[in-house]
Amino acid sequence: MKRSIMKSLVDKLRSEFKISVSEVGDRGHWQIGTLAICYIESSTREDSRIPELIERYIEDKILGKAFLIDVHLDKLTTETE
């Protein structure tokens, strides 16, 4: 069941948000799944809400099937001259 939930979620996230998504870690545990999500953010206000929108989307899609336990966000920035 985990495999179908994770595969479906990965496919839906890619389609909905046009982001890169991969299942990483915890592959040997049937009750735990970890996703890595990556995207490029421009400087628009709407883009700054993407992490919140993705988290809400995941919670809505897995409702009744699984639980979202933790969200960890690393934001990488580059300096331009």
N, CA, C and O of each residue as an XYZ file, in Angstrom:
324
protein
N       0.821     -1.193      0.000
C       0.000      0.000      0.000
C       0.869      1.263      0.000
O       0.541      2.248     -0.661
N       1.984      1.224      0.752
C       2.868      2.389      0.784
C       3.321      2.752     -0.619
O       3.310      3.923     -1.000
N       3.716      1.758     -1.379
C       4.232      2.001     -2.729
C       3.192      2.735     -3.580
O       3.540      3.686     -4.280
N       1.950      2.323     -3.536
C       0.916      2.970     -4.363
C       0.636      4.394     -3.886
O       0.406      5.285     -4.703
N       0.654      4.613     -2.578
C       0.439      5.966     -2.040
C       1.574      6.883     -2.461
O       1.339      7.993     -2.939
N       2.813      6.415     -2.283
C       3.974      7.250     -2.619
C       4.049      7.526     -4.117
O       4.284      8.665     -4.521
N       3.854      6.508     -4.942
C       3.931      6.696     -6.391
C       2.864      7.668     -6.864
O       3.141      8.559     -7.666
N       1.663      7.501     -6.375
C       0.568      8.393     -6.747
C       0.865      9.828     -6.316
O       0.645     10.767     -7.081
N       1.357      9.994     -5.104
C       1.661     11.319     -4.589
C       2.777     11.983     -5.398
O       2.675     13.161     -5.739
N       3.824     11.248     -5.704
C       4.933     11.776     -6.512
C       4.415     12.241     -7.871
O       4.724     13.348     -8.314
N       3.633     11.398     -8.525
C       3.099     11.748     -9.849
C       2.198     12.981     -9.794
O       2.279     13.851    -10.661
N       1.352     13.053     -8.787
C       0.433     14.192     -8.657
C       1.182     15.491     -8.346
O       0.842     16.544     -8.885
N       2.193     15.422     -7.486
C       2.983     16.613     -7.173
C       3.712     17.134     -8.408
O       3.722     18.336     -8.673
N       4.319     16.220     -9.159
C       5.027     16.620    -10.386
C       4.071     17.305    -11.355
O       4.402     18.333    -11.946
N       2.908     16.740    -11.510
C       1.932     17.271    -12.455
C       1.353     18.610    -12.000
O       1.237     19.543    -12.795
N       0.996     18.701    -10.738
C       0.325     19.890    -10.203
C       1.252     21.098    -10.090
O       0.868     22.218    -10.428
N       2.483     20.862     -9.611
C       3.372     21.982     -9.306
C       4.553     22.136    -10.263
O       5.299     23.111    -10.173
N       4.728     21.183    -11.177
C       5.870     21.220    -12.108
C       7.181     21.302    -11.326
O       8.018     22.169    -11.574
N       7.338     20.377    -10.377
C       8.513     20.329     -9.512
C       9.180     18.971     -9.646
O       8.608     18.038    -10.208
N      10.381     18.871     -9.131
C      11.107     17.609     -9.095
C      10.820     16.929     -7.756
O      10.977     17.535     -6.696
N      10.400     15.666     -7.817
C      10.043     14.926     -6.602
C      10.637     13.527     -6.694
O      10.586     12.890     -7.746
N      11.196     13.058     -5.591
C      11.755     11.709     -5.564
C      11.563     11.109     -4.178
O      11.640     11.807     -3.167
N      11.314      9.812     -4.147
C      11.255      9.120     -2.869
C      12.689      8.812     -2.452
O      13.439      8.175     -3.191
N      13.053      9.264     -1.278
C      14.415      9.067     -0.778
C      14.364      8.484      0.631
O      13.464      8.812      1.404
N      15.296      7.648      0.963
C      15.367      7.093      2.312
C      14.145      6.292      2.697
O      13.107      6.375      2.042
N      14.264      5.529      3.744
C      13.167      4.745      4.332
C      12.507      3.790      3.346
O      11.373      3.368      3.573
N      13.179      3.442      2.271
C      12.569      2.564      1.268
C      12.390      1.140      1.778
O      11.558      0.396      1.259
N      13.161      0.755      2.787
C      13.058     -0.591      3.334
C      11.967     -0.739      4.387
O      11.692     -1.849      4.843
N      11.349      0.359      4.773
C      10.294      0.323      5.788
C       8.938      0.498      5.115
O       8.728      1.472      4.393
N       8.040     -0.412      5.339
C       6.742     -0.327      4.681
C       5.861      0.767      5.265
O       4.913      1.206      4.614
N       6.159      1.222      6.496
C       5.287      2.202      7.125
C       5.835      3.630      7.114
O       5.183      4.536      7.634
N       7.024      3.854      6.533
C       7.628      5.179      6.508
C       8.045      5.523      5.083
O       8.593      4.684      4.369
N       7.782      6.755      4.679
C       8.226      7.217      3.368
C       8.756      8.636      3.474
O       8.231      9.451      4.234
N       9.789      8.923      2.716
C      10.380     10.255      2.714
C      10.479     10.753      1.282
O      10.979     10.052      0.402
N       9.998     11.969      1.057
C      10.081     12.574     -0.266
C      11.044     13.749     -0.236
O      11.092     14.504      0.735
N      11.804     13.894     -1.303
C      12.627     15.088     -1.512
C      11.973     15.867     -2.642
O      11.655     15.306     -3.691
N      11.775     17.147     -2.426
C      11.114     18.012     -3.403
C      12.033     19.181     -3.704
O      12.581     19.809     -2.798
N      12.192     19.461     -4.982
C      13.079     20.541     -5.391
C      12.392     21.372     -6.471
O      11.730     20.837     -7.360
N      12.560     22.676     -6.376
C      12.024     23.567     -7.399
C      12.842     24.846     -7.424
O      13.573     25.152     -6.482
N      12.708     25.572     -8.494
C      13.383     26.860     -8.638
C      12.352     27.949     -8.407
O      11.284     27.954     -9.018
N      12.683     28.858     -7.527
C      11.752     29.932     -7.180
C      12.213     31.232     -7.828
O      13.380     31.613     -7.744
N      11.280     31.891     -8.464
C      11.591     33.227     -8.970
C      11.307     34.222     -7.844
O      11.066     33.812     -6.708
N      11.330     35.479     -8.133
C      11.164     36.471     -7.063
C       9.724     36.964     -6.922
O       9.498     38.026     -6.341
N       8.755     36.223     -7.436
C       7.373     36.667     -7.315
C       6.793     36.284     -5.952
O       7.229     35.314     -5.331
N       5.827     37.043     -5.507
C       5.179     36.761     -4.217
C       4.511     35.403     -4.215
O       4.545     34.696     -3.207
N       3.911     35.033     -5.317
C       3.210     33.753     -5.391
C       4.177     32.586     -5.195
O       3.828     31.600     -4.546
N       5.369     32.688     -5.740
C       6.351     31.617     -5.599
C       6.748     31.392     -4.145
O       7.055     30.262     -3.767
N       6.752     32.416     -3.336
C       7.158     32.269     -1.940
C       6.171     31.418     -1.145
O       6.493     30.963     -0.048
N       4.988     31.202     -1.680
C       3.978     30.376     -1.006
C       4.044     28.913     -1.421
O       3.298     28.093     -0.888
N       4.914     28.570     -2.355
C       4.954     27.210     -2.885
C       5.154     26.152     -1.795
O       4.423     25.162     -1.797
N       6.106     26.305     -0.862
C       6.238     25.262      0.173
C       4.949     25.033      0.961
O       4.582     23.891      1.234
N       4.272     26.102      1.319
C       2.997     25.993      2.047
C       1.941     25.292      1.193
O       1.208     24.440      1.695
N       1.859     25.640     -0.076
C       0.880     25.026     -0.972
C       1.166     23.538     -1.175
O       0.243     22.725     -1.218
N       2.442     23.187     -1.299
C       2.819     21.780     -1.461
C       2.458     20.984     -0.216
O       1.901     19.891     -0.320
N       2.768     21.516      0.955
C       2.456     20.822      2.208
C       0.952     20.603      2.344
O       0.515     19.510      2.704
N       0.163     21.629      2.061
C      -1.296     21.505      2.141
C      -1.814     20.481      1.123
O      -2.708     19.693      1.431
N      -1.260     20.498     -0.062
C      -1.651     19.558     -1.117
C      -1.371     18.117     -0.671
O      -2.214     17.237     -0.841
N      -0.183     17.883     -0.100
C       0.164     16.542      0.375
C      -0.808     16.098      1.459
O      -1.304     14.972      1.422
N      -1.084     16.960      2.414
C      -2.014     16.610      3.493
C      -3.390     16.248      2.943
O      -4.009     15.293      3.411
N      -3.870     16.995      1.964
C      -5.177     16.713      1.362
C      -5.185     15.380      0.617
O      -6.165     14.638      0.693
N      -4.108     15.066     -0.100
C      -4.064     13.852     -0.919
C      -3.892     12.583     -0.090
O      -4.363     11.523     -0.501
N      -3.233     12.659      1.060
C      -3.004     11.452      1.855
C      -4.016     11.287      2.984
O      -3.958     10.309      3.729
N      -4.932     12.226      3.115
C      -5.920     12.180      4.186
C      -6.618     10.821      4.222
O      -7.171     10.373      3.218
N      -6.588     10.183      5.365
C      -7.222      8.881      5.535
C      -6.358      7.715      5.093
O      -6.726      6.563      5.320
N      -5.208      7.983      4.462
C      -4.323      6.915      3.983
C      -3.003      6.898      4.742
O      -2.417      5.838      4.963
N      -2.540      8.082      5.140
C      -1.235      8.204      5.795
C      -1.195      9.510      6.576
O      -2.140     10.298      6.530
N      -0.108      9.735      7.287
C       0.068     10.953      8.061
C       1.326     11.672      7.614
O       2.345     11.042      7.328
N       1.252     12.984      7.556
C       2.423     13.809      7.312
C       3.027     14.118      8.676
O       2.431     14.836      9.480
N       4.208     13.574      8.930
C       4.813     13.687     10.253
C       5.678     14.929     10.387
O       5.618     15.621     11.403
N       6.481     15.216      9.374
C       7.443     16.293      9.504
C       7.705     16.923      8.141
O       7.642     16.255      7.109
N       7.999     18.209      8.157
C       8.388     18.941      6.961
C       9.676     19.677      7.299
O       9.763     20.379      8.306
N      10.656     19.507      6.453
C      11.936     20.192      6.651
C      12.244     20.961      5.377
O      12.230     20.391      4.286
N      12.520     22.239      5.507
C      12.765     23.096      4.346
C      14.172     23.664      4.407
O      14.568     24.279      5.397
N      14.912     23.451      3.347
C      16.216     24.087      3.168
C      16.098     24.997      1.961
O      15.775     24.544      0.863
N      16.356     26.259      2.158
C      16.276     27.219      1.060
C      17.685     27.644      0.673
O      18.436     28.175      1.491
N      18.024     27.405     -0.566
C      19.329     27.787     -1.073
C      19.186     29.072     -1.883
O      18.293     29.197     -2.721
N      20.065     30.006     -1.625
C      20.038     31.258     -2.362
C      21.407     31.520     -2.981
O      22.427     31.004     -2.524
N      21.400     32.315     -4.006
C      22.663     32.709     -4.620
C      22.732     34.227     -4.646
O      21.721     34.909     -4.815
N      23.887     34.718     -4.485
C      24.116     36.163     -4.552
C      24.442     36.526     -5.992
O      25.226     35.840     -6.648
N      23.848     37.592     -6.476
C      24.188     38.073     -7.816
C      24.847     39.438     -7.680
O      24.480     40.251     -6.832
N      25.810     39.656     -8.526
C      26.529     40.937     -8.450
C      25.970     41.929     -9.422
O      26.451     43.059     -9.496
